[in-house]
Amino acid sequence: MTAPTHQLTGVFFGLLTMTGLNLFGLINGQLEHVIVFFFFLLFGSLLPDLDTPKSKLGRRFPFFLVSYPLYWLFGHRTWTHSFMFVGISFVLSLVIWGVFPLPFYVVLGLPIGVLSHVLGDYCFDSGVPLFYPFLKRRFQFVVTARTSRRGEVSVSEPLVALGLLLLNVGLLHHYFM
């Protein structure tokens, strides 16, 4: 199983989640808290691909120190794409909340980002092992998108991601200015 060649998938699903939360008015509070929530959300949406050294995080220090061993031990899209990893990210957000004086919803950006990535990959043809390591079977949505192949270039995903980013900036501007 090879990793998708497009690198914006995690960010795309993070932005999609942020857009939904913004459109339904579920993001509120001080602007600096919303910005921190957004960064937690984006970081969380990139975190499941830490299990491949080709990912955005996996190529950078200090993350490659974790990425290579994860890839060698488990491969791509295994336990970091499971409900267990979503739970671990939730516990991590509780630890962060206990250490830093932030509203609880801000640190929830991390597990929400992880969950958005896992659910996004659930909609691709290679599926995800939602119950790994207890059940290694991959699950996928009834209708799936095709995972990009080596050499394929897609401009639609970056354009949609840019549009979502601009929409979120506009929504935040509307709420806070």
N, C-alpha and C positions, 0 to 999 in steps of 0.2 A: 504494500500500500504506500503510495507516494503522497507527499504533502501537496496540496494545491499550489499552483504556481502564483496565483494572485495573493498578494499580501494584505489586501485591505479588508478581507472578510471579517476579521474580529472588530476592526474599527467600524465597519459598515453596520454590523449588528448592534454595536454600542450606540452609534448615532441613531439608528432606527429606534432603539429603546428610549433614548433621551427624547427623541421627537415625540413619541407616543406619550411619555410622561408630561412633556411640555404642553402638548395639544389638549390633554385632559386636565390641565391645571394642577397636576400632582407635585410639581416642583414649586416650592415656596420657601420663603426665608430670606436671609440676607444674601446679597449677590455673591459675596466671597464664599459662602457655604455652597451655593449652587455651582460655582466654578470648581470647588474642591470635589463636590459630588460628581461633576462631569468628568474630572480627571480620574477619580476612582472607578467610574463606570468604564471609561476607555481602557484603563489599565486592566480591569477585570475582563474586558472583552478580548484582550490580547493574551491573557494568562493561560488559557487552555492550550494554546499552541507552543507553550514553553517546552513541550515534549519533542520538538523538532529544532535542530540547530539552524534550519533555514528560515525560521520565523523572525519577525521583527525583534522580539525579545531575545530569542535564542542565539542571535548573532552578536549580542552586546554583553559587555562586562557589567556586572558580575553574573548575569543570567546564563551565559554559556557554560558556567561552572556547574549548573544544574541541568541545563538542556541536553548536553551530550550524554551524561549518565542516564537520564530519563529515556532518551531515544535508544540507547544501547540495551537498557534493561527491559523496556516495555514496548518501544515502537511509537509511532504517531497515532493519535486518536484512540488512546486506550483509557487509562484511569483519569487523565485530565479532562476527558470528555464524558465523565460519568456524574451521576447524582452525588457520589461520594466526594468528588472534587468540589462540587457546588457547596456541599455541607462544610468541607474544610475551609473554603473561602468565606463562608458565613461565620465560622468560629474565628477566623483571622480578623474579620471585621469587628467582632465583639472585643477582641484583644485591642485592636486599634482604638475603638471607642472608649475602652477603659483607660488607655494611656493618654489620649488627646482629648481636649475639651471641645468636641464637635457634637452637633445634633446627631441623633441616631440615624436619621435618614441619609445623612451624608456618607457615613461609612457603609451603609447598605448598597452604595453604588458598586462596591467591589463584587459581592455575590450576584447582584443583578447583572453586571457586565459578564461575569462567568456564565451565568444561566442563559443570557441572550446569545452568547457564542455557541454554547452546547445546543440550544434549540435551533439556532441558525444552521449548524452543521447537520442537525437532525433532518433538515429539509434538503440535504444534498444526497446524491445517489450512493455514496459510500457509507452513509449512516453513522451512528455513534453507539458505543456499548454503554447504554445508560446505567446498567446495573453492574458494571465492571468493579471489582474483580470476581464478584459472585456469579455472574453470568456474562460470558464473553460475546454473546450474540449481539450483533449490531442491529439497531432499530432505525427505521427511517419513516418519514411522513409518507402518506399515501401518494402524493404528488411531489416529485423531487426535481431539483435542478441538477444539471450535470456538473460535476467537479471539473474545473479547467484542467487541461492537459498540458504537458510540456510544449513550449513553443507557441501556445495560443496567447493572443493578446486581446484583452477585453477593455474597451473604453467605457462601457456602460456602468460598471461598478464604481470607478472613480468619479464619474459624472454624477451619479446618484448620491454618492457620499458627499461630494462638494455641495450639492443641492440641499441635502439634509443638514450639513453644517451651517450653511447660510440661513436656512429656515430657523434653526435653533438660535443663532445669533439674533435674528430678527425677533423671535419670540421673547428671548431674554431682554432685548432692548425695549420691547413693548411693556414687559412686566416691571422693569426696574428704572426706566428713564422717564 
